Amino acid sequence: MRLLSLPLPTVLSGLVAVLVGYASSAAIIWQAALAAGATPAEIAGWMTALGIAMGISTLTLTLWYRAPVLTAWSTPGAALLVTGLQGLSLPDAVGIFIVANALIVLCGVTGLFARLMRIIPHSLAAAMLAGILLRFGLQAFGTLNGEFVMCGGMLLAWLLFKVFAPRYAVIAAMVMGITVALIQGKVAMSGIHFAPVWPTFVPPHFSFAQSLSVAVPLFHQSLSVAVPRYRSSW
């Protein structure tokens, strides 16, 4: 009954959080899936599985602990996979995810990895994160030559809302980009259709070399960014 009596501002805050999360990083998840050779149908199923898993786990953990607990993908980790999955197959990517998540679970249960990783300087983790995200920041400016109006409008909207309404800055930039694209006739609405998409099972493929070169950095990057104590202990 209490869930049904949630005030409107609370519901809107949750909606904004979801919109910001998807608007700011869903494109990176899409690129990571493309790097693994996934088809559009497989990517749609991937996003469906992510949405269902994040929603159920967030709701379950929040109700269980009586505190707001949010589960989400790691955006820097997804950015790492855009380059790390180049030349690999989708089963390889699934195997990498399983290994990385197994390491995270092992770290949480035993604390062994947290103690071992303290020997790695925090500056190294920051440098890894900067190197991963640098290309995405540079690509935003690289598109100014051909899409100056759209990129300039999105940047202006983001800057204005960042000053006066920071919570809605990402959404404002997204709305501005969509508006400009519609005005310029660059949105092919005829190609958009809605249909139920179900995740398909992809058997994992494990490789020691891939685990060492991609899964371990993914595990390290996810923890160093998402867990403040883990990061600050370095």
Summary of the structure (lengths in Angstrom):
residues: 234
radius of gyration: 19.6
end to end distance: 44.8
largest distance: 55.4
contacts: 612
relative contact order: 0.15
helix: 74%
strand: 0%
